[in-house]
Each structure stands twice: as structure tokens, then as C-alpha cells.
Amino acid sequence: MKTREIRDLSADELRQRVIDLKDQLSRLRFQKAMGQLDNPMKIRNIRRDIARINTVLLEIQKKEAK
């Protein structure tokens, strides 16, 4: 997910997206532990997406605080 796409979403949509990504991340970690994970780069990409979304959420909160 690109930053431009993230900035187009509302804060509520971003929060929901973080919840969904964390759920997906936990399932991928379980698959990795079981040795069934096909592409380990998915974990890295999801973690980065979560970080991007959290960064944008912080920027939104700072703008609202002003």
C-alpha cells in the first residue's frame, strides 16, 4: 500500500485497516511457525504498511490538535 493511498482514507478507515493488518500478521506468523509460509516477505511488507498507517494517523491527530 502506498502512502498516497493511505492519505486518501479517513482516520476511521485507517484504524480499521490497522486492525485487519494486525490480524493478517498474526496469521502469517502462525504459518511461519508451522513451516507453511510461502513468502516470508509478506510479514515484512505488512509490518511496514502498519507503520505507514500509524504515521499518517499521528499526523492527522497533530493536525486536529492545532
C-alpha positions in Angstrom: 0.0 0.0 0.0 1.4 3.4 -1.0 1.5 6.4 1.2 -0.7 8.4 -1.3 -3.4 5.7 -1.0 -3.2 5.8 2.8 -3.6 9.6 3.0 -6.8 9.4 0.9 -8.5 7.3 3.6 -10.3 8.7 6.7 -9.0 8.1 10.2 -11.7 5.5 11.0 -10.8 3.6 7.8 -7.2 3.7 8.7 -7.8 2.4 12.2 -9.9 -0.5 10.7 -7.1 -1.2 8.2 -4.6 -1.5 11.1 -6.8 -4.0 12.9 -7.1 -6.0 9.7 -3.4 -6.0 9.0 -2.5 -7.0 12.6 -4.9 -9.9 12.3 -3.3 -10.9 9.0 0.2 -10.5 10.5 -0.7 -12.9 13.4 -2.0 -15.5 10.9 1.2 -15.2 8.9 3.4 -15.6 12.0 1.5 -18.7 12.9 2.0 -20.1 9.4 5.7 -19.3 9.7 6.0 -21.1 13.0 4.3 -24.2 11.4 6.6 -24.0 8.4 3.8 -23.4 5.9 4.6 -19.8 4.9 5.3 -19.5 1.2 6.6 -15.9 1.1 8.3 -14.6 4.2 8.5 -11.1 2.7 4.7 -10.7 3.3 5.4 -10.3 7.0 7.9 -7.5 6.4 5.5 -5.7 4.0 2.6 -5.9 6.4 4.7 -4.6 9.2 5.8 -1.7 7.0 2.2 -1.0 6.0 1.1 -0.8 9.6 4.0 1.6 10.4 3.0 3.8 7.4 -0.7 3.9 8.6 0.3 4.7 12.2 2.5 7.6 10.9 -0.4 9.0 8.9 -2.7 8.6 11.9 -0.3 10.5 14.1 -0.1 13.3 11.5 -3.9 13.5 11.5 -4.0 13.7 15.3 -1.5 16.5 15.3 -3.5 18.5 12.7 -6.6 18.1 14.8 -4.9 19.2 18.0 -3.9 22.5 16.4 
